[in-house]
Amino acid sequence: MIVTPEFESRAINTLRFLSADAVQNANSGHPGLPMGAAAIAYTIWTRHLRHSPRNPHWPNRDRFILSGGHGCALLYSLLHLTGYDLPLEELKRFRQWGSKTPGHPEYGLTPGVETTTGPLGQGFANGVGMAIAEAHLAAEFNRPGFNIVDHYIYALVTDGDLMEGVASEAASLAGHLRLGKLIYLYDDNRISIDGSTDLTFTEDRARRFEAYGWQVLHVADGNNVAALDAAIREAKADPRPSLIICRTQIGYGLPTRQGTAKAHGEPPGEEELRSAKERLGWPLEPMFYIPEDVLAFYRQAVEQGEMAEKAWQEQFEAYRQAYPDLAAEFERRMQGRLPTDWDKDLPEFAPDSKGMATRAASGKVLNVLATRLPELMGGSADLTPSNNTWMNCTTAFQADNPLGRYLHFGVREHGMGAVVNGMAYYRGVIPFGATFLVFSDYMRPAIRLSALSHLGSIWIFTHDSIGLGEDGPTHQPIEQLPSLRAIPNLVVIRPADANEVREAWKVAIERRDGPTALVLSRQAIPVLDRSVFAPASGLRRGAYVLADLGGGRPQIILMASGSEVSLIVEAGYALAAEGYNVRLVSFPSWELFEAQEPGYQDEVLPPSVERRLAVEAARPLGWERWVGSKGRILGINRFGASAPYKIIYEQFGLTVSEIVREAHGLLGVGE
């Protein structure tokens, strides 16, 4: 097919008006980005993007991220036109209940959507994680003559993306790591919701990214396909990540709204859209008009994708003959299958009244897992020795060492969270990121998106309570546990001892359809004697009976998570010595317990036993469900303090004597 400038104009306008019609039909959405950036998207998708619409999960495809997810009508138009399983009817159901075209792109819902975007800056940082995974897997699996992993990560980013701090964190890291497969095209329309970016965003973005270590290129007219194409080619030739700054006009073609904030997030209106179509020579009827020759042009992506995938598959079969073990390992990892016996001979911790910090136990388990799971890859936000996350069997991932599996994220918690998610989107690695629990607040949007997108990201949060001691209330998490538990599809696990840590890691590794947060202590916790108490494998069910003390039907249930389990154990023995029958319940994960059948829940927490006491060094929000209307909760309802942790526990009433006193109140002692 001969592609003339006139034809390209019609192909670009097809994107513009297919998107605008979707927004107008829904009477909801954002027409500004699709109309202003259509030529950028056209250039990427028709001249550079290597993808296979009939197989959206082809491992060696280029990735395309619409970081400005509010402009998703553009992405849906591209997916439909290029032959993904997204019928035109779905564009007509844009933003409607049950459609595959929601108001912002959702990974796993719409074929061809690589990331869940909308919260600005997240897609930008996700791409950095993808580029890390691409570089690492290329170093691990490619061999001379066999570039099994070799592709680019493209993103369309916006003014809003570049304003967000998460993008700055990720851009800084990407420049340091020289992630040359990143090519980001910046839709520089200089408009935000409040108006001109002159209100808030007057820095020199080009010089900022140059300082980060990026190649920065300029396209003066974002509608100039030849200039866009040349810039992308130049970006591919440079070993640095590239930002191509493309000057555009938001809502291009809208007669009264082009270049204004009104174009951003409102339907254009029937008259404005009609005038835009007249202005650009587009048929007024029907809505969702697609010229047949334009559709045929875009649909060439199907055959081209199949040919590219076939050529890669033929190369991979030759690779399999030359390197059968590597080929099998690559397939296993990209399919997300765990190796045989990956959890064999994980550390067993002997009973110890002094015990160890669960962060230390986690480090020991992690280091065994790292030898069994070559896909395990991650790091810490500049807290490696505190989080106990270093993996002895590997080295640090750096620009000159992409084989390394340990990531020094620097003091960039939010960037780390989004980068870890990008690695999870990519597949082939099991990523983790670590920091103090209190700083989970810095990365909460990324944690939330990992849950929304059903990613197997693993979050390691140490220094989990007032037990961190002298650092004081700025570093002592109080509200973070209930806050994390409020996120749907996030499994939060706070282990009671070193052996529960082992089981928690097993849950996290197996859980590939959602994220897991491991909440670990700084201070030493007794290692329970499992010949006396129930096996730590009970953690896998969220809550389990550690022991029934006293020999008869329980009169009271004491339940706790993490470091407070050892306190209820001591208190339970004290009450049993007084003649009471006491049930001790370790409760490391509400979410895992909620997933159990009602019969098991009633077995652990018999409805007939209404005297219940929960103990946890955190805000007690939510424990009401488990203790019932006649139970009590011993928690913390104020910020922490600076002092040795044992003194803080005493001052906050988290002691054995206080637990016994509360239990006496439930049992009616002294009444």
C-alpha positions as CSV (number, residue, x, y, z in Angstrom):
1,M,0.0,0.0,0.0
2,I,1.3,3.4,-1.0
3,V,1.1,5.7,2.0
4,T,0.8,9.3,0.9
5,P,0.7,12.4,3.2
6,E,-3.0,12.7,2.4
7,F,-3.6,9.1,3.4
8,E,-1.6,9.5,6.6
9,S,-3.7,12.5,7.5
10,R,-6.9,10.4,7.1
11,A,-5.3,7.6,9.2
12,I,-4.5,10.0,11.9
13,N,-7.9,11.7,11.8
14,T,-9.4,8.2,12.1
15,L,-7.7,7.9,15.5
16,R,-8.8,11.4,16.4
17,F,-12.5,11.0,15.6
18,L,-12.9,7.4,16.6
19,S,-11.6,8.5,20.0
20,A,-13.7,11.7,20.1
21,D,-16.8,9.8,19.0
22,A,-16.3,7.3,21.9
23,V,-16.1,10.2,24.4
24,Q,-19.1,12.0,23.0
25,N,-21.2,8.9,22.8
26,A,-20.4,8.1,26.4
27,N,-20.9,11.8,27.3
28,S,-17.8,11.3,29.5
29,G,-14.1,11.1,29.0
30,H,-11.0,13.0,27.8
31,P,-10.8,14.0,24.1
32,G,-7.9,16.4,24.4
33,L,-5.0,13.9,24.5
34,P,-6.3,11.6,21.7
35,M,-6.9,14.5,19.4
36,G,-3.6,16.3,20.2
37,A,-1.3,13.2,20.2
38,A,-2.9,11.1,17.5
39,A,0.1,11.7,15.1
40,I,2.5,10.6,17.8
41,A,0.6,7.4,18.4
42,Y,0.2,6.8,14.7
43,T,4.0,7.1,14.2
44,I,4.9,4.7,17.0
45,W,2.3,2.1,16.1
46,T,2.7,2.0,12.3
47,R,6.4,2.7,11.9
48,H,8.1,1.3,14.9
49,L,6.0,-0.8,17.3
50,R,6.7,-4.6,16.9
51,H,3.7,-6.4,18.3
52,S,1.4,-9.3,17.5
53,P,-2.3,-8.4,17.9
54,R,-3.4,-12.0,17.8
55,N,-1.0,-12.9,20.6
56,P,-0.7,-9.9,23.0
57,H,1.6,-11.9,25.3
58,W,4.3,-12.7,22.7
59,P,7.5,-12.4,24.9
60,N,9.6,-10.3,22.5
61,R,7.0,-7.7,21.6
62,D,7.7,-4.0,22.1
63,R,5.7,-2.6,25.0
64,F,3.6,0.5,24.6
65,I,2.5,2.4,27.7
66,L,-0.1,5.2,27.7
67,S,1.1,6.8,30.9
68,G,-1.6,9.5,30.6
69,G,-4.2,6.9,31.0
70,H,-7.1,9.5,30.9
71,G,-6.5,9.5,27.1
72,C,-7.4,5.8,26.9
73,A,-9.9,6.3,24.0
74,L,-6.8,6.7,21.8
75,L,-5.4,3.4,23.0
76,Y,-8.7,1.6,22.5
77,S,-8.9,3.0,19.0
78,L,-5.4,1.8,18.2
79,L,-6.2,-1.7,19.6
80,H,-9.3,-2.0,17.6
81,L,-7.8,-0.7,14.4
82,T,-4.7,-2.9,14.6
83,G,-6.7,-6.1,15.1
84,Y,-6.7,-6.9,18.8
85,D,-9.7,-8.6,20.3
86,L,-11.5,-5.4,20.9
87,P,-14.6,-5.0,18.6
88,L,-15.9,-1.7,17.6
89,E,-18.9,-2.3,19.8
90,E,-16.6,-2.0,22.8
91,L,-15.6,1.5,21.7
92,K,-19.3,2.3,21.5
93,R,-19.6,1.1,25.1
94,F,-16.8,3.3,26.3
95,R,-16.9,3.9,30.1
96,Q,-20.0,1.7,30.5
97,W,-20.7,-1.1,32.9
98,G,-19.1,-4.4,31.9
99,S,-17.3,-3.0,28.9
100,K,-13.6,-3.7,28.0
101,T,-13.1,0.0,27.6
102,P,-13.1,1.5,31.1
103,G,-12.4,5.1,31.8
104,H,-8.7,4.4,32.3
105,P,-6.8,1.4,31.0
106,E,-6.8,-1.7,33.1
107,Y,-4.2,-4.5,32.7
108,G,-5.8,-7.9,32.3
109,L,-9.2,-6.6,31.2
110,T,-8.5,-5.2,27.7
111,P,-6.3,-7.2,25.3
112,G,-3.2,-5.3,24.5
113,V,-3.2,-3.0,27.5
114,E,0.3,-3.4,29.1
115,T,-0.2,-1.5,32.3
116,T,-3.0,0.0,34.5
117,T,-2.6,3.7,34.2
118,G,-4.4,6.9,35.1
119,P,-2.7,7.9,38.4
120,L,-0.1,10.1,36.6
121,G,3.5,9.1,36.7
122,Q,2.8,5.4,37.4
123,G,3.0,4.3,33.8
124,F,6.2,6.3,33.3
125,A,7.8,4.4,36.2
126,N,6.3,1.1,35.2
127,G,8.2,1.4,31.9
128,V,11.5,1.7,33.9
129,G,10.7,-1.6,35.6
130,M,10.0,-3.2,32.2
131,A,13.3,-1.9,30.9
132,I,15.1,-3.4,33.9
133,A,13.5,-6.8,33.3
134,E,14.3,-6.6,29.5
135,A,17.9,-5.8,30.2
136,H,18.3,-8.5,32.8
137,L,16.6,-11.2,30.8
138,A,18.6,-10.3,27.7
139,A,21.8,-10.6,29.6
140,E,20.7,-13.9,31.1
141,F,19.3,-15.6,28.0
142,N,20.7,-14.1,24.9
143,R,23.7,-15.8,23.2
144,P,25.7,-14.9,20.1
145,G,23.4,-15.1,17.2
146,F,20.3,-15.5,19.4
147,N,18.8,-12.2,20.6
148,I,15.8,-13.9,22.2
149,V,15.1,-10.8,24.3
150,D,15.5,-7.6,22.3
151,H,12.8,-5.0,22.1
152,Y,11.8,-1.5,23.1
153,I,9.5,0.1,25.7
154,Y,7.7,3.0,24.3
155,A,5.5,5.4,26.3
156,L,3.4,8.4,25.6
157,V,3.8,10.7,28.6
158,T,2.2,14.0,29.5
159,D,2.9,17.2,31.4
160,G,1.1,15.7,34.4
161,D,3.3,12.7,34.3
162,L,6.4,14.8,34.4
163,M,5.1,16.9,37.3
164,E,4.6,13.8,39.5
165,G,7.4,13.0,41.9
166,V,7.2,9.3,41.1
167,A,8.2,10.0,37.5
168,S,11.2,12.0,38.7
169,E,12.3,9.2,41.0
170,A,12.0,6.7,38.2
171,A,13.7,8.9,35.6
172,S,16.7,9.5,37.8
173,L,17.1,5.7,38.3
174,A,16.6,5.0,34.6
175,G,19.3,7.5,33.7
176,H,21.7,6.1,36.2
177,L,21.1,2.5,34.9
178,R,21.4,3.7,31.2
179,L,18.2,1.9,30.2
180,G,18.6,2.5,26.5
181,K,15.5,0.5,25.5
182,L,13.3,3.2,26.9
183,I,11.8,5.6,24.4
184,Y,9.3,8.1,25.8
185,L,7.4,10.6,23.7
186,Y,6.3,13.6,25.7
187,D,3.0,15.2,24.6
188,D,4.1,18.7,25.4
189,N,0.8,20.5,25.0
190,R,1.4,22.8,28.0
191,I,-2.1,22.5,29.3
192,S,-3.3,21.0,32.6
193,I,-6.8,21.0,34.1
194,D,-6.3,24.3,35.8
195,G,-5.1,26.0,32.6
196,S,-1.7,26.8,31.1
197,T,1.3,25.0,32.6
198,D,2.8,28.5,33.1
199,L,0.8,28.4,36.3
200,T,2.9,25.8,37.9
201,F,5.4,24.1,35.5
202,T,8.0,26.5,34.1
203,E,11.2,24.5,34.6
204,D,13.3,23.5,31.7
205,R,12.2,19.9,31.3
206,A,14.8,19.1,28.7
207,R,17.7,20.2,30.9
208,R,16.2,18.3,33.8
209,F,16.2,15.0,31.8
210,E,19.6,15.7,30.4
211,A,20.8,16.0,34.0
212,Y,19.2,12.6,34.7
213,G,21.3,11.1,32.0
214,W,18.7,10.9,29.3
215,Q,19.0,11.7,25.6
216,V,16.6,14.6,24.9
217,L,15.3,15.2,21.4
218,H,12.8,17.8,20.1
219,V,10.0,17.7,17.6
220,A,8.7,21.2,17.0
221,D,5.4,20.0,15.4
222,G,3.8,17.0,17.0
223,N,1.8,16.4,13.8
224,N,4.9,16.0,11.7
225,V,5.1,12.3,11.1
226,A,8.5,12.4,9.3
227,A,10.1,14.4,12.2
228,L,8.6,12.1,14.8
229,D,9.9,9.0,12.9
230,A,13.4,10.5,12.6
231,A,13.5,11.3,16.3
232,I,12.5,7.7,17.2
233,R,15.1,6.3,15.0
234,E,17.7,8.6,16.6
235,A,16.5,7.5,20.0
236,K,17.0,3.8,19.1
237,A,20.6,4.5,18.1
238,D,21.6,6.0,21.5
239,P,22.5,3.8,24.6
240,R,20.7,6.2,27.0
241,P,17.0,6.3,27.7
242,S,15.4,8.9,25.4
243,L,12.8,11.6,25.9
244,I,11.3,13.0,22.7
245,I,9.6,16.4,23.5
246,C,6.8,16.8,21.0
247,R,5.1,20.2,20.8
248,T,1.4,19.5,20.4
249,Q,-2.0,21.2,20.8
250,I,-4.5,19.6,23.1
251,G,-7.8,18.9,21.4
252,Y,-6.4,19.5,18.0
253,G,-9.2,20.3,15.5
254,L,-11.7,21.5,18.1
255,P,-12.6,25.0,16.9
256,T,-13.1,26.7,20.2
257,R,-11.3,24.3,22.6
258,Q,-8.1,23.5,20.8
259,G,-5.2,24.5,23.0
260,T,-7.3,25.2,26.1
261,A,-8.1,23.3,29.3
262,K,-11.7,22.9,28.2
263,A,-10.4,20.2,25.8
264,H,-8.9,18.0,28.5
265,G,-11.7,16.2,30.3
266,E,-15.1,17.1,28.9
267,P,-17.0,15.7,26.0
268,P,-16.6,18.1,23.1
269,G,-20.4,18.5,22.6
270,E,-22.2,17.7,19.4
271,E,-21.8,21.1,17.8
272,E,-18.1,21.4,18.6
273,L,-17.4,17.9,17.4
274,R,-19.4,18.5,14.2
275,S,-17.4,21.7,13.6
276,A,-14.1,19.8,14.2
277,K,-15.1,17.2,11.6
278,E,-15.9,19.9,9.1
279,R,-12.7,21.7,9.8
280,L,-10.6,18.6,9.2
281,G,-12.7,17.3,6.3
282,W,-14.2,14.4,8.1
283,P,-17.6,12.9,7.3
284,L,-20.2,14.0,9.8
285,E,-22.1,10.7,9.7
286,P,-22.0,8.0,10.8
287,M,-20.3,8.2,14.2
288,F,-17.4,5.8,14.6
289,Y,-16.6,6.1,10.9
290,I,-13.6,4.1,9.7
291,P,-12.6,4.4,6.0
292,E,-12.1,0.9,4.6
293,D,-8.7,1.6,3.2
294,V,-7.5,3.0,6.6
295,L,-8.8,0.0,8.4
296,A,-7.0,-2.3,5.9
297,F,-3.8,-0.3,6.5
298,Y,-4.0,-0.6,10.3
299,R,-5.0,-4.3,10.1
300,Q,-1.7,-5.0,8.3
301,A,-0.4,-5.2,11.9
302,V,-2.0,-8.6,12.3
303,E,0.0,-10.2,9.4
304,Q,3.1,-8.2,10.2
305,G,2.9,-9.3,13.8
306,E,2.4,-12.9,12.9
307,M,5.4,-12.8,10.6
308,A,7.6,-11.1,13.3
309,E,6.4,-13.6,15.9
310,K,7.0,-16.5,13.5
311,A,10.5,-15.3,12.7
312,W,11.2,-15.0,16.4
313,Q,9.7,-18.5,17.1
314,E,11.9,-20.0,14.4
315,Q,14.9,-18.4,15.9
316,F,13.8,-19.7,19.3
317,E,13.6,-23.2,18.0
318,A,17.1,-23.0,16.7
319,Y,18.1,-21.5,20.1
320,R,16.4,-24.5,21.8
321,Q,18.5,-26.9,19.7
322,A,21.7,-25.0,20.7
323,Y,20.8,-24.2,24.3
324,P,18.0,-26.6,25.4
325,D,18.3,-25.9,29.1
326,L,18.2,-22.1,28.6
327,A,15.2,-22.4,26.3
328,A,13.3,-24.5,28.8
329,E,14.2,-22.1,31.6
330,F,13.1,-19.1,29.6
331,E,9.7,-20.7,28.8
332,R,9.2,-21.7,32.4
333,R,9.9,-18.2,33.6
334,M,7.8,-16.3,31.0
335,Q,4.9,-18.7,31.7
336,G,5.2,-18.0,35.4
337,R,5.7,-21.6,36.5
338,L,7.8,-22.2,39.6
339,P,10.6,-24.8,39.4
340,T,10.3,-28.2,41.1
341,D,11.3,-28.3,44.7
342,W,11.7,-24.5,44.9
343,D,10.6,-24.6,48.6
344,K,12.5,-27.7,49.6
345,D,14.7,-27.4,52.7
346,L,13.9,-23.9,53.6
347,P,15.2,-22.9,57.0
348,E,13.7,-24.5,60.1
349,F,14.3,-22.4,63.2
350,A,14.9,-24.0,66.5
351,P,13.0,-22.9,69.6
352,D,14.6,-19.9,71.2
353,S,13.2,-17.8,74.0
354,K,15.4,-14.9,73.0
355,G,14.6,-15.5,69.3
356,M,15.4,-13.3,66.4
357,A,13.9,-10.4,64.5
358,T,11.5,-11.5,61.8
359,R,13.4,-9.2,59.4
360,A,16.5,-11.3,60.1
361,A,14.6,-14.6,59.6
362,S,13.3,-13.1,56.3
363,G,16.8,-12.4,55.2
364,K,17.8,-16.1,55.8
365,V,14.7,-17.4,54.0
366,L,15.2,-15.0,51.1
367,N,18.8,-16.1,50.6
368,V,17.8,-19.7,50.3
369,L,14.9,-18.9,48.0
370,A,17.3,-16.8,45.8
371,T,19.4,-19.9,45.1
372,R,16.3,-21.8,44.1
373,L,14.4,-19.1,42.2
374,P,16.7,-17.4,39.6
375,E,13.7,-15.2,38.7
376,L,13.6,-13.7,42.2
377,M,14.8,-10.1,41.8
378,G,14.5,-6.9,43.8
379,G,16.0,-4.7,46.4
380,S,15.6,-1.9,48.9
381,A,15.1,1.8,49.0
382,D,18.5,2.4,50.5
383,L,17.8,0.2,53.5
384,T,19.5,-3.0,52.5
385,P,21.2,-3.9,55.8
386,S,18.1,-2.8,57.7
387,N,15.6,-4.7,55.6
388,N,17.9,-7.7,55.3
389,T,17.3,-8.0,51.6
390,W,20.7,-8.6,50.2
391,M,21.0,-11.8,48.2
392,N,24.4,-13.4,48.6
393,C,24.2,-15.5,45.5
394,T,24.1,-12.6,43.1
395,T,25.4,-9.1,42.5
396,A,23.8,-5.6,42.1
397,F,22.1,-4.8,38.8
398,Q,23.9,-1.8,37.3
399,A,24.4,-0.4,33.8
400,D,27.5,-2.5,33.4
401,N,26.1,-5.5,35.1
402,P,22.6,-6.3,33.9
403,L,23.0,-9.9,35.1
404,G,22.8,-8.7,38.7
405,R,19.5,-9.4,40.5
406,Y,19.8,-7.0,43.4
407,L,18.5,-3.5,42.9
408,H,19.7,-0.5,44.8
409,F,16.6,1.7,44.4
410,G,18.0,4.6,46.3
411,V,15.8,6.7,48.6
412,R,13.0,6.5,46.1
413,E,10.1,4.5,47.7
414,H,7.4,5.6,45.3
415,G,9.6,5.1,42.3
416,M,10.6,1.7,43.7
417,G,7.0,0.6,44.0
418,A,6.1,1.5,40.5
419,V,9.3,0.0,39.1
420,V,8.6,-3.3,40.9
421,N,5.1,-3.3,39.4
422,G,6.7,-2.7,35.9
423,M,8.8,-5.8,36.4
424,A,5.8,-7.8,37.4
425,Y,3.9,-6.6,34.3
426,Y,6.8,-7.7,32.2
427,R,6.8,-11.3,33.5
428,G,9.9,-13.6,33.7
429,V,10.9,-12.2,37.1
430,I,9.4,-12.3,40.6
431,P,10.1,-8.8,41.9
432,F,10.2,-7.4,45.4
433,G,10.8,-4.0,47.0
434,A,11.6,-3.2,50.6
435,T,11.5,-0.3,53.0
436,F,10.3,0.5,56.5
437,L,6.6,0.0,57.1
438,V,6.0,3.6,58.0
439,F,7.3,4.6,54.5
440,S,4.8,2.4,52.8
441,D,2.8,5.6,52.8
442,Y,5.3,7.0,50.3
443,M,4.5,4.2,47.9
444,R,0.8,3.6,48.6
445,P,-0.4,4.4,45.0
446,A,1.9,1.8,43.6
447,I,0.8,-0.8,46.2
448,R,-2.8,-0.1,45.4
449,L,-2.2,-0.5,41.7
450,S,-0.4,-3.8,42.2
451,A,-3.5,-5.0,43.9
452,L,-5.9,-3.6,41.3
453,S,-3.8,-5.1,38.5
454,H,-3.4,-8.5,40.2
455,L,0.4,-8.3,40.1
456,G,2.5,-10.7,42.1
457,S,4.7,-7.9,43.5
458,I,6.2,-8.7,46.9
459,W,6.4,-5.8,49.4
460,I,8.8,-6.2,52.3
461,F,8.1,-3.8,55.2
462,T,10.4,-4.0,58.2
463,H,10.5,-2.0,61.5
464,D,6.8,-2.8,61.8
465,S,5.9,-1.1,65.1
466,I,6.9,0.9,68.2
467,G,9.3,-2.0,68.6
468,L,11.8,-0.1,66.5
469,G,12.4,2.1,69.6
470,E,14.5,5.2,69.8
471,D,13.9,6.5,66.3
472,G,10.5,7.7,67.7
473,P,7.1,8.5,66.3
474,T,8.2,9.7,62.8
475,H,9.5,6.2,62.1
476,Q,7.0,4.1,64.2
477,P,4.1,2.8,62.1
478,I,0.8,3.1,64.0
479,E,-1.9,3.4,61.3
480,Q,-0.1,1.6,58.5
481,L,-1.3,-1.9,59.2
482,P,-5.1,-1.2,59.1
483,S,-4.4,1.1,56.1
484,L,-2.8,-1.7,54.1
485,R,-5.4,-4.2,55.2
486,A,-8.0,-1.9,53.6
487,I,-6.6,-2.4,50.1
488,P,-8.6,-5.2,48.3
489,N,-6.6,-8.1,46.9
490,L,-3.5,-7.2,49.0
491,V,-2.5,-10.0,51.4
492,V,-0.9,-8.5,54.5
493,I,1.1,-11.0,56.6
494,R,2.7,-10.1,60.0
495,P,4.5,-13.3,61.1
496,A,4.7,-14.2,64.8
497,D,8.2,-15.8,64.7
498,A,10.9,-17.0,62.4
499,N,9.1,-20.1,61.3
500,E,6.0,-18.2,60.4
501,V,8.3,-16.0,58.2
502,R,9.3,-19.0,56.2
503,E,5.6,-19.9,55.6
504,A,4.9,-16.2,54.7
505,W,7.5,-16.2,52.0
506,K,6.0,-19.4,50.6
507,V,2.6,-17.8,50.4
508,A,4.2,-14.7,48.7
509,I,6.1,-16.7,46.1
510,E,3.1,-18.9,45.2
511,R,0.7,-15.9,45.0
512,R,1.2,-14.8,41.4
513,D,-2.3,-13.2,41.0
514,G,-1.9,-10.5,43.6
515,P,0.6,-8.7,45.8
516,T,1.8,-9.7,49.3
517,A,3.1,-7.5,52.0
518,L,5.4,-9.1,54.5
519,V,5.4,-7.0,57.7
520,L,8.5,-7.7,59.8
521,S,9.9,-6.7,63.2
522,R,13.2,-4.9,64.0
523,Q,13.4,-6.4,67.5
524,A,14.0,-10.0,68.4
525,I,10.9,-12.2,68.9
526,P,10.9,-15.6,70.6
527,V,10.9,-18.6,68.2
528,L,8.0,-20.7,69.4
529,D,8.6,-24.4,70.3
530,R,6.5,-26.1,67.6
531,S,6.6,-29.4,69.5
532,V,4.3,-27.6,72.0
533,F,2.5,-25.2,69.7
534,A,0.8,-25.9,66.3
535,P,3.0,-26.0,63.2
536,A,3.8,-22.7,61.6
537,S,2.2,-23.9,58.4
538,G,-1.0,-22.8,59.9
539,L,-0.1,-19.3,58.7
540,R,-1.2,-20.3,55.3
541,R,-4.8,-20.2,56.5
542,G,-4.4,-16.7,58.0
543,A,-5.2,-17.6,61.6
544,Y,-4.8,-20.8,63.5
545,V,-5.0,-22.3,67.0
546,L,-1.5,-22.2,68.5
547,A,-2.7,-24.1,71.6
548,D,-5.6,-24.7,74.0
549,L,-4.4,-24.2,77.5
550,G,-6.3,-25.6,80.6
551,G,-7.7,-28.8,79.1
552,G,-11.3,-27.9,78.7
553,R,-13.6,-25.9,76.4
554,P,-12.1,-22.4,75.9
555,Q,-13.5,-19.7,78.2
556,I,-11.5,-17.0,76.4
557,I,-9.6,-16.5,73.2
558,L,-6.4,-14.5,73.0
559,M,-5.4,-13.5,69.5
560,A,-2.5,-11.5,68.1
561,S,-0.2,-11.0,65.2
562,G,3.5,-10.5,64.9
563,S,5.6,-9.7,68.0
564,E,2.5,-9.6,70.2
565,V,1.9,-13.3,69.8
566,S,4.7,-14.0,72.3
567,L,2.9,-11.7,74.8
568,I,-0.4,-13.6,74.5
569,V,1.4,-16.9,75.0
570,E,2.9,-15.7,78.3
571,A,-0.5,-14.2,79.3
572,G,-2.3,-17.4,78.3
573,Y,0.0,-19.5,80.6
574,A,-0.6,-17.1,83.4
575,L,-4.4,-17.4,83.0
576,A,-4.2,-21.1,82.7
577,A,-2.3,-21.2,86.0
578,E,-5.2,-19.4,87.5
579,G,-7.5,-22.2,86.3
580,Y,-8.9,-20.7,83.1
581,N,-9.2,-22.5,79.8
582,V,-7.5,-20.3,77.2
583,R,-7.3,-20.5,73.4
584,L,-4.2,-18.9,71.8
585,V,-4.6,-17.8,68.2
586,S,-1.9,-16.6,65.9
587,F,-3.5,-14.2,63.5
588,P,-0.9,-13.2,60.9
589,S,-3.2,-12.4,57.9
590,W,-6.8,-11.3,57.9
591,E,-7.0,-11.7,54.2
592,L,-5.9,-15.4,54.2
593,F,-8.3,-16.1,57.0
594,E,-11.2,-14.4,55.2
595,A,-10.5,-16.7,52.3
596,Q,-11.1,-19.8,54.4
597,E,-14.4,-21.6,54.5
598,P,-16.8,-20.6,57.3
599,G,-16.4,-24.0,59.0
600,Y,-12.7,-23.4,59.5
601,Q,-13.2,-19.9,60.7
602,D,-15.7,-21.1,63.3
603,E,-13.3,-23.9,64.3
604,V,-10.6,-21.3,65.1
605,L,-13.0,-18.7,66.6
606,P,-16.0,-20.7,67.9
607,P,-19.1,-18.4,67.9
608,S,-20.0,-19.7,71.3
609,V,-16.8,-18.3,72.8
610,E,-17.6,-14.6,73.0
611,R,-14.9,-13.5,75.4
612,R,-12.1,-12.5,73.0
613,L,-9.1,-10.2,73.3
614,A,-7.0,-9.1,70.3
615,V,-3.5,-7.6,70.9
616,E,-1.6,-5.7,68.3
617,A,0.9,-2.8,68.4
618,A,-1.1,-0.7,65.9
619,R,-4.3,1.2,65.5
620,P,-7.0,-1.4,66.4
621,L,-9.3,-0.5,63.5
622,G,-10.9,-3.7,62.1
623,W,-10.2,-6.1,64.9
624,E,-13.9,-5.6,65.9
625,R,-14.9,-8.1,63.3
626,W,-12.8,-10.8,65.0
627,V,-13.4,-10.1,68.6
628,G,-17.2,-9.4,68.3
629,S,-19.4,-7.1,70.2
630,K,-18.4,-8.6,73.6
631,G,-14.6,-8.7,73.0
632,R,-11.9,-6.2,73.6
633,I,-8.9,-4.9,71.6
634,L,-5.5,-3.9,73.1
635,G,-3.9,-1.6,70.6
636,I,-2.4,1.9,70.1
637,N,-4.5,5.0,69.5
638,R,-1.8,7.6,69.5
639,F,1.6,8.2,67.8
640,G,4.6,6.5,69.3
641,A,7.5,7.8,71.3
642,S,11.3,7.8,71.4
643,A,12.8,5.4,73.9
644,P,14.1,1.8,74.1
645,Y,11.4,-0.4,72.7
646,K,10.8,-2.4,75.9
647,I,10.0,0.8,77.8
648,I,7.7,2.0,75.0
649,Y,5.8,-1.3,75.2
650,E,5.4,-0.9,78.9
651,Q,4.3,2.7,78.7
652,F,1.7,1.8,76.0
653,G,0.3,-1.1,78.1
654,L,1.4,-3.8,75.7
655,T,2.6,-6.1,78.4
656,V,1.7,-9.5,79.8
657,S,0.3,-8.0,82.9
658,E,-2.0,-5.7,81.0
659,I,-3.2,-8.5,78.8
660,V,-4.0,-10.6,81.9
661,R,-5.8,-7.6,83.4
662,E,-7.9,-7.1,80.2
663,A,-8.7,-10.8,80.2
664,H,-9.8,-10.7,83.8
665,G,-12.2,-7.9,82.9
666,L,-13.7,-10.1,80.2
667,L,-13.9,-13.1,82.5
668,G,-15.6,-11.0,85.2
669,V,-12.8,-11.5,87.7
670,G,-13.5,-9.3,90.8
671,E,-17.1,-8.5,89.8
